[in-house]
Amino acid sequence: MQSTQLQITGSAARPTFHLQTFQLADPTPGEVQIQMQATSVNPIDTKRAQGYGKRVLGIKGAGKFPLAMGNDIVGTVSALGRNVTRLKIGDHVFGLKAASAFGTHATHVNAKAKFLRPVPAGVSAAELAALPYSFTTMMLALKGAGLNQNTARGSSVLVIGAAGGLGQLALQVLSGWDALVTAVCETATVELCQSLGASEIIDRFKTKVRDLAPRFDAVLNFAAWDDDEFLASRLRHGALGHATTVHPLLANFDRLGWIGGGLQTIKDKRRVASAGKKASGSSRYAWTVFSPNEEALDVLADGLTKGRFKLPIGLTVPLSEGEKAFVHVSEGRVGRAVLMCQASGNTA
Ligand SMILES: NC(=O)c1ccc[n+]([C@@H]2O[C@H](COP(=O)([O-])OP(=O)(O)OC[C@H]3O[C@@H](n4cnc5c(N)ncnc54)[C@H](OP(=O)(O)O)[C@@H]3O)[C@@H](O)[C@H]2O)c1
């Protein structure tokens, strides 16, 4: 089977894009081949295109250019590897693929069957393509902070970056779990955060996060590493914990090499963990790192069948115009950026 990838030819501040057709290998045991319908460009893709994470992701073959980015999958099963029993050719699926040189910005990909779920009725391919990667990372962050359906009920949760992709999804999940969410966002997104169930809004242009009292059961930082140590100190005594997706793990290794990066990472993490422990007595502090996760996909699939979980789409373009989607995301424009992967650009 031939696949056409949207390749980034080399890491650069202004990366260059190229459509490359190649022979896709047969799916290995446990994998299926997908004829891709839609995928998305996430903030991580734009950072990786500039060289971010090269050293660590290089372990998975995902650091050497040229390569295709992308983790989100919406498409149709077109071939089965051995030992795949729960999918058949022709199934419409959505899901995830871990970082590799063969990212999902392509017309065809191989992916592990266990990270695919049936496409729910009534959700468009574009809407679906924006969700799996962000939803999974968000769920891993909730878990890292000690939040689940039981612990979240009545808990006071501070969400920084609440109007971003991860933040909006966290608001949707946490309000469904009856948590009391304090959302930090900018003036233009106050109403959005209210509509997603936040019980308190901090407009970061009017109120300084630094004025917040230490009163939270959990903190989720989806916005800026520089604030992380201070945010840890906003936990109340006996709090659940704190998770951040904006930690410097990959950047440390890029910048300082394996040994220097490892030492710096231990230092950075200890510094924030000890601020959290001092405030709350809790040692639960997580640096969330995306990886495909079956439990998170099950929660997403279940919610979608009930009409829940959505992110606004700001741009939908064919794979051949993928550069526009990278620009949309790297400039922080409103809404997610979706790539339609087949030449016909079908949106069924
Ligand atoms: N570690 C991992 O495996 C992993 C996985 C997924 C995502 N991430 C990272 O997690 C972050 C969130 O992802 P996302 O998809 O939600 O990104 P996003 O959609 O770009 O949202 C980021 C949000 O953070 C806000 N923000 C940025 N800088 C801020 C600051 N200094 N103070 C307060 N708010 C600030 C932005 O607000 P404005 O719009 O006002 O700027 C935006 O609402 C990104 O940095 C992403 O790269 C990490």
The ligand as an SDF file (V2000), in Angstrom:
LIG
                    3D

 48 52  0  0  0  0  0  0  0  0999 V2000
    3.6220   16.8930   28.0240 N   0  0  0  0  0  0  0  0  0  0  0  0
    2.8540   16.4160   27.0620 C   0  0  0  0  0  0  0  0  0  0  0  0
    2.9130   15.2110   26.7170 O   0  0  0  0  0  0  0  0  0  0  0  0
    1.8850   17.3480   26.3940 C   0  0  0  0  0  0  0  0  0  0  0  0
    0.8290   16.8400   25.6310 C   0  0  0  0  0  0  0  0  0  0  0  0
   -0.1090   17.7320   25.1200 C   0  0  0  0  0  0  0  0  0  0  0  0
    0.0600   19.1040   25.2930 C   0  0  0  0  0  0  0  0  0  0  0  0
    1.1350   19.5370   25.9820 N   0  0  0  0  0  0  0  0  0  0  0  0
    1.3460   20.9700   26.2060 C   0  0  0  0  0  0  0  0  0  0  0  0
    0.3250   21.3990   27.0910 O   0  0  0  0  0  0  0  0  0  0  0  0
   -0.0120   22.7600   26.8000 C   0  0  0  0  0  0  0  0  0  0  0  0
   -1.5090   22.8520   26.6280 C   0  0  0  0  0  0  0  0  0  0  0  0
   -1.8870   22.1650   25.4610 O   0  0  0  0  0  0  0  0  0  0  0  0
   -3.1500   22.6870   24.6480 P   0  0  0  0  0  0  0  0  0  0  0  0
   -3.3330   21.7680   23.5260 O   0  0  0  0  0  0  0  0  0  0  0  0
   -4.2580   22.9610   25.5820 O   0  0  0  0  0  0  0  0  0  0  0  0
   -2.5590   24.0900   24.1340 O   0  0  0  0  0  0  0  0  0  0  0  0
   -3.4010   25.3550   23.6510 P   0  0  0  0  0  0  0  0  0  0  0  0
   -4.6830   24.9180   23.0620 O   0  0  0  0  0  0  0  0  0  0  0  0
   -2.4590   26.1690   22.8680 O   0  0  0  0  0  0  0  0  0  0  0  0
   -3.7580   26.1150   25.0200 O   0  0  0  0  0  0  0  0  0  0  0  0
   -2.7920   26.6650   25.8570 C   0  0  0  0  0  0  0  0  0  0  0  0
   -3.5160   27.6320   26.7630 C   0  0  0  0  0  0  0  0  0  0  0  0
   -2.6060   28.1380   27.7350 O   0  0  0  0  0  0  0  0  0  0  0  0
   -2.7850   29.5470   27.8400 C   0  0  0  0  0  0  0  0  0  0  0  0
   -1.5200   30.1650   28.1850 N   0  0  0  0  0  0  0  0  0  0  0  0
   -0.3690   30.1370   27.4980 C   0  0  0  0  0  0  0  0  0  0  0  0
    0.5900   30.8050   28.1570 N   0  0  0  0  0  0  0  0  0  0  0  0
    0.0260   31.2420   29.3140 C   0  0  0  0  0  0  0  0  0  0  0  0
    0.4970   31.9720   30.4310 C   0  0  0  0  0  0  0  0  0  0  0  0
    1.7410   32.4060   30.4950 N   0  0  0  0  0  0  0  0  0  0  0  0
   -0.3760   32.2250   31.4400 N   0  0  0  0  0  0  0  0  0  0  0  0
   -1.6510   31.7930   31.3780 C   0  0  0  0  0  0  0  0  0  0  0  0
   -2.1720   31.1050   30.3370 N   0  0  0  0  0  0  0  0  0  0  0  0
   -1.3320   30.8410   29.3270 C   0  0  0  0  0  0  0  0  0  0  0  0
   -3.2480   29.9890   26.4790 C   0  0  0  0  0  0  0  0  0  0  0  0
   -3.9950   31.1420   26.6560 O   0  0  0  0  0  0  0  0  0  0  0  0
   -3.9650   32.3030   25.5500 P   0  0  0  0  0  0  0  0  0  0  0  0
   -4.7950   31.7780   24.4270 O   0  0  0  0  0  0  0  0  0  0  0  0
   -4.5250   33.4290   26.2740 O   0  0  0  0  0  0  0  0  0  0  0  0
   -2.5080   32.5010   25.1770 O   0  0  0  0  0  0  0  0  0  0  0  0
   -4.1010   28.8120   26.0180 C   0  0  0  0  0  0  0  0  0  0  0  0
   -5.4340   28.9620   26.4450 O   0  0  0  0  0  0  0  0  0  0  0  0
    0.7700   23.1400   25.5300 C   0  0  0  0  0  0  0  0  0  0  0  0
    1.9270   23.8300   25.8980 O   0  0  0  0  0  0  0  0  0  0  0  0
    1.1440   21.7820   24.9380 C   0  0  0  0  0  0  0  0  0  0  0  0
    2.3150   21.8130   24.1610 O   0  0  0  0  0  0  0  0  0  0  0  0
    2.0500   18.7020   26.5400 C   0  0  0  0  0  0  0  0  0  0  0  0
  1  2  1  0
  2  3  2  0
  2  4  1  0
  4  5  1  0
  4 48  2  0
  5  6  2  0
  6  7  1  0
  7  8  2  0
  8  9  1  0
  8 48  1  0
  9 10  1  0
  9 46  1  0
 10 11  1  0
 11 12  1  0
 11 44  1  0
 12 13  1  0
 13 14  1  0
 14 15  2  0
 14 16  1  0
 14 17  1  0
 17 18  1  0
 18 19  2  0
 18 20  1  0
 18 21  1  0
 21 22  1  0
 22 23  1  0
 23 24  1  0
 23 42  1  0
 24 25  1  0
 25 26  1  0
 25 36  1  0
 26 27  1  0
 26 35  1  0
 27 28  2  0
 28 29  1  0
 29 30  1  0
 29 35  2  0
 30 31  1  0
 30 32  2  0
 32 33  1  0
 33 34  2  0
 34 35  1  0
 36 37  1  0
 36 42  1  0
 37 38  1  0
 38 39  2  0
 38 40  1  0
 38 41  1  0
 42 43  1  0
 44 45  1  0
 44 46  1  0
 46 47  1  0
M  CHG  2   8   1  16  -1
M  END
$$$$
